[in-house]
């Protein structure tokens, strides 16, 4: 699991973990998610030591989170072509690698499951992911 950035090595097909605690934003007493979550304080996720990854691993799934306060939270599987487009759109250095990046990200999309994760800031994300992750 990674937050915001996930370094991917196309030569090995592995993601490299970042030593950053995953966090999410939630409203406080006088704050609202209606205007977007970027100004809200972050709540850090505590993970058990055995669940932390400190070596590169092959990803099993890719999730594309989207904050949507006006829609119910949920998880929807994406088809490989749609996942490839989402991966390319999310890749910060795709233009530097040009066609090679598109090719490698398309391969990744064909190898792993991909999901769109809609969250509203109120719903337990762990509860949404549990049925998908098993």
N, C-alpha and C positions, 0 to 999 in steps of 0.2 A: 504494500500500500504506500502510496506517495501523495504528498499534498502540493498542489500547484505545479511542480516540475518533476519530471521523471526522466532521468538520463537513460537513454536506450542505446545499446551497442548493437548495430545491425550485423556486425561480423560474428557475434556470438549469440544473437537473439535474446540477450539478457538485459534486464534493467538493473541499474546500479542504485542501491539505496542511498538516500540522503539522510544525514544525521540531524533531522529536523522533526520536532514533535508535531504530529498532525493536530490541527485545531479547526474549530468551526465557530461561526458567529451566531449569537442569539441575542434577542432583545432584552434590555433591562426594564426597570419599572417605568421610566419615562422615555423609552425608546421604542421605535416601531420598525418592523421589517418592510413596511409598505414602500419606503423610499429606497430600498436596496440595503444589503448587508454590509457594504464596505466600511461604513463608519462605526459599526458596532464592535464591542470588545470581543476578543477571541477566547474561547474555552478550549483548553488543551485536552486531548484524549490521552488517558493513561493506558498504556498497553503493558501486558505482562512481559517480563524479560524474555521468555521463551517464544513470544510472538514477534519479537523484533528481528529484522533481517539485517545482517551486517556484511553480507557477501552478495555479489550479483546473482540473480535468479531469473529463470524464465517466467514471464508473466503467464498467469492462468486466465485472467480476464482484464478488461479495460472498462472503466466507468467514466462517463462524461457528465459531471455534475452541472446542474443548471438551477439557479435560484429562481423560483416563480411563486411569489407570495399569493397570487390570485388563483392558483391551480392546486389541486390536491397533489400531495407528494406521491411518488411512485417510481418504480423501476421498469423500464421497457427494454427488451432485447433489441439490438440493432443487427441488421443483416451485414455481412462482410463488406459489400460495396459502400454502404452508408458509413460503416465504421472506418473504412479507409479514408473517406473524405473527411470525417471528423478528426482522424489522426493527423492528416496533412494540414488541416486548418489549425490544429493545436500545436503543430511543430514550429518551434521558434526559429529554427535554422533551415527549414526546408528549401528556401530560395538559394541558400548557399550550396546545397547539395543537388538541387534541381531534380532531374528525373530519377536519380538514384534514390533520393529520399522517398519519392512517391512509390517507387518499386518496392523498397524495403518496408515501408509502412503498410502497403497493400498486402505484402506477405504476412506481416504481423496480424493484420485484420483477418486474414484467412485462417490463421492458426489458433487464435484465442477468441473466446466469447466477448462480446462488446455490449454495453448497456448504457442507456441514458438514465441518469439518476436525477429526477426532479425533486427538489426539496423546498419546503416552505418556511423553514426556520423553526417550526413548531413540532414536527414529526420526528420521532426517534429514528435516525438514519440506520443505526444498527439493526433495528427491527425490520427495516425495509430490505437490508442486504442479507439478513440471515437466510431467508428461503432461497435466495439466488446462490449464495456461497456454500450452502449445505451444512 
